[in-house]
Amino acid sequence: MAFVSRTLRKIRNNWKKSTFAAVVLTYGYNWTENYVQTQELMRIYCEKASNFGRQHIPENKTPRTVTVILNPNANKRSAVDEFEKYCAPIFHLAGFLVNIVKTESEGHARKLVQDLNNTDAIIVAGGDGTLCEVVTGLLRRTGENNTGLVPIGILPLGRNNTLAKSLFPGGHHLQKVKSLVDASMAVVEESTKLVDVMKVEISENGTEDDPKPIYALCNIKWGAYRDAEVLKEKYWYYGSFRKYATYIFNGLKDSLTWKINANLAYSPPCEGCSNCSVKKERQTNQKWFQRFSKENIQNNKYARVLNPECATMLEKKVETSDLVISTSNISSNNSDIPKLHLSIGPKSISYLDFVKQGWSSEKGNQRKFEENLDARSMVIEPQETWSEEKGLWFSIDNDEFEVKPIKITLVPKFIPMFCKKESL
């Protein structure tokens, strides 16, 4: 009892040193526990990958070749280190020939994919922006033709990983490592599913020299919340609280897009008919044997389906402060009908509601929208577009683009994407 009393007295008399020692010990314990659990997790997954690597390869075949498009600047330049720690060992133990290509600038991934040959799969090691560039480069190269498409894998190594979080959920350190090794094993196990693609055509004054389309997999965001999101890194000194600080300090600023005024024309969702299937077939130069592909058989089936509403364009006036267009890839709605989902927020937002809804969205919850509608394609014509005097922006898969008239078309179930077997 005397020993306990002396110990408590020393702690009370030296409370600063005692507090510091407690913090250090707690941090050390948590770090050690995390390290041990991570090593055990890697051991299990490396053993699974080794089982694939030990399988016999026929003499007339070569080992699978995968090309990794790695963005070294992703997630504050930590992408390379995390790839080498958690992903590369899985691929090498599985017996893959791994070709790693690092991007050097914005748009470089798109060019790399357009010039890429002799690979069995493309692995995107980065965030939403890198993935969007890879998909855009691939579809510009193939001309929206299934022939020549290779499966795409995504390793969630970026700051924004919208689709990757849907395919491979993660969280704190151990869960993040698990999402990385799950994404790597999906490539090894060759489990894929087809995902929807948004074809976005940005108009340049209505001329014939409009830029080539951009292909996205997740969403298009426009409005005050989108503007606040891109400012998060400005408050880096708040640490993990920076994503909440951006709504507190920007909730009253005129630099955010509080008023969106646009004319919207959209066509209703369609499961497949003569209007949206046959046109695509006619635009493709095919050899005789390609007429019997699975895609053409499906198109021939839809060629006999008549749906007059598919070609109908409905019009609507949009006045809001928050607009989001998303695909079914990241939506919880598992409807079989291909569609784009448009969410329209309120016309105006109070400061408290803006902060509350912003914080809620950062926790993974959906913001409150006043109107939701589904479409197969849509055309958005803003009343006010980007200018040098006033920069107006929207985001396509978290990449910034100038606000201009855009046409969005859904290309349903088109790109094969690696995913966990349980999600098939």
Phi, psi and omega in degrees: 000322179296324180295318179296319180296316179297321181295315179297323179295320179294320179296319181292321181284339180234053189294331180292312179295322180295317179296315180299317180296322179295319179296314180298315181296320179295315179297316180298319179295314180297319180296316180296316179298316178298317182297314181296316180295322179294317179296320178294319178298315179295324178299316181297314183288326178294325176295319177297317179294323180296327178298323176289322182292335181275354180291145182288136177255125178303152184297331183273006179237156177250159177302151179297136179250126176239142178252122180260116174269103188254124176266103184293343181269356184294143176051055177058043175065022178263357187296318183297314182297316181290324177297314182292330181282315193247334186256312183303317180301323180297313182294317183292318180293334178280356177085021180280150165269112187255120177252110183262124178237122181266136177283150184245343182198173177294132181090350182293322180299321179298317180291321180300316182290324179297332181258007188277138178222162172055059174219147180270342180197154175245126180249122180266114178254090184174207182250199183299321182296316179295319179297317179298318179296318181295313180297319179297314179298320181293315183283332172293327180287317184273348181067039181058034178249133181299333180294126180095354178285136175246155179297149179243134174248153179231124174258117186289079182248004182261179177286322176246122181226063188299306181289321181298323179294329177288321182278322184225082184302142179222190180189243179290187190308307184296320179293326177294317177299318179297320179295326178291315181286329174295318179295323178291317180293331177299324177291317180297318182279353177058037176267118184230158170218156181276135179241157179283156178229138171263122174266116184247119179250116182264123184280140175242084177062022175069019181273167179283350180265028179300147181296162180294156183292157174252138181248125183236159183244346189243283187202168171237128182237141183209131177132191187295319181293320178298317181296323179290322181301319184287350180266001185303315184293344177296335182253039183301330184289352175271001179065225181292346179277353186299327182291339175269327181297328183298328179281327179293315187272348181245003184295344182241009185274138179286347181290344176279152182278090182273342182231116175249118176239118184208155173262130183243131171236130184215153176254146181294159177299149181219132181287341182139127181205185182295333182286317187259357180250314186292324182301319180295324181291320182292333183278356184257126175280113186237151171275165188300323185285341179285349178292343183259014177290162180300322181295315182290325177298320179293319179297320178296326177296314180287339180298337180268358181263127179255127178219089183302331183292339182297326181269359181277132177253119177267148183244148182205143175265127183249124174228110186202175175247358185207122181223130181225130174244123185229159177263171178288349180299327183245010182261150177279352179281117184260034180296145180281345181277122180296136181196156168263143181248119180255124178245127183244123181276185180291159179294323180221156182226136174283163181300314182295320178294323179297314179294316182297313181291325178296314178297320180297318180292328178290338178272004178096003179270155180276138177291162178277128177242148182275335183213141177228138175214155181249149183208160173267322177212159179205154176236126180244123179242100179292143177285333177235123182250176182297142174213165180292332179288320182226109180281119176245134187224149164230168183245135171247112185049046175067017170254136184283139175220150179291142179289115178212166177302136181226150173242129183241126179234134179274130172250098191282144173042065190244311186263129175286125182237134177293138181211171178291144181300326182295335183273357180284000000 
